[in-house]
């Protein structure tokens, strides 16, 4: 039987520096990653340092709503 609320959920991580400088950027997009998190262990928003291929460096990627 399927549960109503799963413990592990899929989340989307988006680059925070690309999202801020969207007015006059030379890059063509915003870096996004898809991952999973445990809802019980991490009830808040997830933030990880990932490589952004548009900024060409490691930046903070924060969880966004779907």
Secondary structure, 3 states (H helix, E strand, C coil): CCCCCCCEEEEEEEEHHHHHCCCCCCCCCCCEEEEEEECCCCCCCCEEEEEECCCCEEEEEEEECC
